[in-house]
Amino acid sequence: LEGTAPAAGPKRSVLLRGDMDALPLEEDTGLDFASETRGAMHACGHDTHVAMLVGAAKLLAARRDSFSGTVMFMF
């Protein structure tokens, strides 16, 4: 995501990262959104990291004219 606002100094870059992985656990919650992969469960909150990163990307994209430099997102 490239910002376009004029800057007083050099343009900078930043990388925002959100992890997504699964733990070697057997899910036995019975929830509609439970893991369908036997022996793997997203029990540690990393899926919320990805959701927050998507939110940050959406907000920053809508405001790209207010900053200069580059924001990169790693999922």
C-alpha positions in Angstrom: 0.0 0.0 0.0 1.6 3.2 -1.1 0.9 6.4 0.7 0.8 9.6 -1.5 1.0 12.5 0.9 4.0 14.8 0.5 6.6 14.1 3.1 9.2 16.4 4.7 11.8 13.6 4.8 12.5 10.3 3.1 9.6 7.9 2.6 9.7 5.0 5.0 8.4 1.5 4.8 6.7 -0.7 7.5 5.6 -4.3 7.5 2.6 -5.4 9.5 2.3 -9.2 10.1 -0.5 -11.5 11.2 0.2 -15.1 12.0 -2.2 -18.0 11.2 -1.4 -21.5 12.2 -2.9 -24.4 14.0 -1.9 -26.3 17.2 -1.5 -30.1 17.3 -4.7 -30.5 19.3 -7.8 -32.5 18.8 -10.8 -30.1 18.7 -13.8 -31.4 20.7 -15.9 -28.2 21.0 -18.9 -29.2 18.9 -19.0 -25.6 17.5 -20.2 -24.9 14.0 -16.9 -23.3 13.1 -14.7 -26.1 14.6 -11.7 -27.3 12.7 -12.4 -29.9 10.1 -8.8 -31.1 10.1 -8.3 -34.0 12.5 -5.5 -33.3 15.0 -5.3 -29.5 14.3 -7.1 -26.7 16.1 -6.9 -22.9 15.9 -7.0 -22.5 19.7 -4.4 -19.8 20.3 -6.0 -16.7 18.8 -3.9 -16.4 15.7 -7.0 -16.2 13.5 -7.9 -13.0 15.3 -4.4 -11.6 14.4 -5.3 -12.1 10.7 -8.7 -10.5 11.2 -7.1 -7.4 12.8 -4.5 -7.2 10.0 -7.3 -7.2 7.4 -9.0 -4.4 9.4 -5.7 -2.4 9.5 -5.3 -2.9 5.7 -8.8 -1.7 5.1 -8.4 1.4 7.3 -5.0 2.3 5.9 -6.1 1.9 2.3 -9.0 4.3 2.9 -6.5 6.9 4.3 -3.6 6.3 1.9 -3.6 10.0 0.9 -2.8 11.0 4.5 0.6 9.4 4.8 3.7 8.9 2.7 5.7 5.8 2.4 4.8 2.1 2.0 2.9 -0.2 4.3 3.3 -4.0 3.6 1.1 -6.7 5.0 2.3 -10.3 5.6 -0.4 -12.9 6.2 
